[in-house]
Amino acid sequence: MQTMIQTEVTIDGTSYLLAQDQDVTELRRQVEATVRTSGAFVDFVVVGNREVSVLITPHSHVTITVATVAFDPRDTGDLDYPFGGYFDVL
């Protein structure tokens, strides 16, 4: 079985599974820089190839976890090819 690393970001209790092409080090840097301000939106792409913008403030609680999961070839981070939910065609 092929596997891949999946990164979950939890922000104020809401979990987001990052798409495979997301740079976790850069996301961490953006979050750390943003909490030093009064707040700003941080953008990233989640599984399903959908872009998410989350308002991060100095009071935000952010957790990043990593797990090994079964490989999903659709998880490319390409916003032109979303999948899951209402976007799947049967």
BELURKA-V634347 format. One record per run of one state. SS is the DSSP state (@ for helix, = for strand, . for the rest). FROM is the first residue (numbers start at 1). TO is the last residue. If there is no record, write none. Layout:
ss->(SS,SS)
from->(FROM,FROM)
to->(TO,TO)
This chain:
ss->(.,=,.,=,.,@,.,=,.,=,.,=,.,@,.)
from->(1,3,12,14,19,24,35,40,47,50,57,62,71,85,88)
to->(2,11,13,18,23,34,39,46,49,56,61,70,84,87,90)
